[in-house]
Amino acid sequence: MMLEGTKADWFAGMLQIMGRQEGLQYMRNLAKQNIMLRAGHTLIAQLVATGEALIDVNITLSSVNRLKEKGAPIDWLALGPIPGIMIGIGTVTNPPHPNAAKLFVDFVLSQEGQKLLEKFDRVSARSDLSAEQGSKYKPFKLVPVNPALGENLNEYAELLREIFAK
């Protein structure tokens, strides 16, 4: 098995879903399975597709789907709730063209912009797109990761290294 060893946001999300103590115990038990740590979801997906490993524990949907579309023998399965890592958008404080920046943000957050991002296997939080997305992907439960967990991201990164690095 492989694991992207730098994904502190995934680790924090899993502890949020499972509860801190149960989640830490789960991670410690998982680490006993001789997990190979690698960096880079695309690389890991390629290694799984070529048989270097049979499973990646925290692979991204987009990494799998890009290879799958090219005919690679790889697929994904959600064994339980998945931590949804939120991706934000913003502008610099004083953009050279503030109205253009505002229009760009409006476009990205619009239904049309979110549909465009779906082409990159990004799951939208827009409720008016959830039915369309649901038919595209296998059923899974996405749990939004609490943004406040980012305040302790260094702690989660250290715990992840401590548990999985041998």
C-alpha positions, 0 to 999 in steps of 0.5 A: 500500500502507498500513501501520499505522506504530505497530505496533512489536510487529508489526515486532519479531515480523517480525524475530523470524520472518525473522531480524534482518538479513534482516528489516531488509533486507526492511523497507527494500525494502518501504519503497521501495514507497511505503508510506502510513503510517496509524494505526488498523487500523479506519480502514486496513481501511475505506480498503482496502475503499473502494479508497483502497489495495489492500493493508495490510501489517500489517492485523489479522484482526479489522479485516478480518472486521468489515468483511467481515461487513458485506459490504465487499469486503475479505479477508486473506491470510497470505503467510507466518508471522504474528507472534502478539502475545500479549495478557495479563490480570492484576489490580491489586495490591490489588483491592477484591474479590480473589476476584472478580478471580481468578474473572474471570481464571479465566473469561477463561482458561477454554475458555468465556471463550476461546470468547467472545473468539473472537467478536471474532476473537481467536485463542486459545492454548488447545490444546483450541480450536485445531482449532475455530479452524483450521476457521474461519480460512484456514490460516496459521502463527502464531508467538508473539512472544517477550515478551522483545522488549518490553524493546526495544520503543522500539528497534523503534518507532524502527527502524520510523519510521526505515525507513518514515517519509519 
